[in-house]
Amino acid sequence: MASILNKDFKTCPRCGSWLVSLEWDEHVDSGEVQDLWHCWQCQNEFVTVEAASGEKEPSVAEITKPFFTSLVME
């Protein structure tokens, strides 16, 4: 499996196809994110590595609050 150091690639490193899709992403640590990509043309899988953006991920409470506050009955 190939590894690319940034996500600014445009095509599959094996066949050059634009038909690539993100299969999985993983925060390896606080400073690195790895993405697993799949090429639909040649079935190649490859990983890109990028620096984490530093943005704090929202908590479950922050995500659900706008949706469920209107359902609370007092």
C-alpha positions, -999 to +999 in steps of 0.1 A: +000+000+000+014+033-010+017+063+014+015+099+003+026+127+026-002+151+019-038+151+007-032+175-022-029+146-047-054+147-075-052+112-089-044+076-080-006+071-077-007+038-096-030+044-126-036+082-126-074+078-124-095+106-108-120+079-095-107+078-059-128+078-027-121+082+009-126+049+027-114+057+062-097+084+082-080+081+115-065+106+140-032+088+148-023+113+174-030+150+181-008+161+152-014+136+125-044+123+104-041+093+081-067+088+053-072+055+035-082+060-002-095+035-027-092+038-065-122+025-084-102+021-117-074-002-106-086-012-071-054+003-055-056+014-019-032+041-005-028+062+026-023+100+028-007+116+059-014+151+069-010+174+099-041+177+120-058+211+117-057+218+154-095+224+156-112+210+186-138+184+176-172+192+189-186+171+219-217+150+217-235+176+237-226+204+213-238+184+183-271+172+198-281+203+217-296+222+187-316+191+177-330+180+210-337+212+230-370+217+212-381+183+224-377+190+261-410+194+279-412+214+311 
